[in-house]
Amino acid sequence: MLLDNSVSKQSYIEDCEVCCNPIQVTIQFENTQLSQFEADSIEQ
């Protein structure tokens, strides 16, 4: 998974590369350093 640090706080849905199920990804950067990462499965 590639993370874009150009935006300090992000939340988006991305499909799992292995099983193709959707994942809710929430990330936060402080001074371009990753400070928070959360990935939650969205069951279908």
Sequence and secondary structure as in RCSB ss.txt:
>XXXX:A:sequence
MLLDNSVSKQSYIEDCEVCCNPIQVTIQFENTQLSQFEADSIEQ
>XXXX:A:secstr
    TTSSEEEEEEE TTT  EEEEEEEEETTEEEEEEEEE   
